[in-house]
Every structure is written in C-alpha cells, then in structure tokens.
Amino acid sequence: MLEEHDRVVLTDDVAHPDLETGDVGTIVHVHRNGEAFEVEFSTLDGQTAALATVQSSQVRPVTGADITHARELQAGAAARPR
C-alpha cells in the first residue's frame, strides 16, 4: 500500500492543467485508507509545481526501472524559473 512520502507516477491524466501522464510526485497525504492521495509535484530544482488530489487508480509507485524525463511547464504555471 502506498504511504506518505512515497514517490508515485501519474498513470492517467488528471484534472490539473500543469500535470501530464508520466509526471512524478510525492504523496503528502493519504485519503480514505489509500483510496486517494494528495500528491505534490515539484520541478527538478525543488519548487512546487502542483498539488493535486488523485485517485489510487491514477498513480503507481516509482520503480527501479523508471528514468527521469524533463519537460518545461507552460507559461503561467505555478512554478517559474528564478
């Protein structure tokens, strides 16, 4: 079962304009015994890009077979370069 501080990968698009399938985040809160999670998504320099509530079916745990892939957030997104 996924827990707070676990890293997860989005397996489905969610209702948030800055997030895409494949984005990686960290669980910051577990809802209803793991039915849903509050997940923080950050830029590679540690700035929060998004905070979203996702269903357990919309994420999977990060595995050793995963690699990092970078993409830039669209203009107007929550996180901006300093």
Steps between C-alpha positions, in 0.01 A plus 500: 500500500625849418585728792594861568838596350484224235588612148233428239453530124176624342354221285208708376432866428350686795288815520795734541631712212870465595509120534540222244510123503854396601560791739661398830386629838517432872202394711445756774168368633306174477120526471247231601750221571673535164202562272651837404815701563608862521813511283756779469669537163827694496740640245848349493632794705250426779231760435140382539339484156162356602307344784225263390260248646516180294321168522709191576422373149673808351846433647753221542812477713835607354715197415867436432418469131377862477718780361463876536371700204489880504243734347441870557179624658282720284506878552283600793557174685540505878877452491715743305878518459671732748 
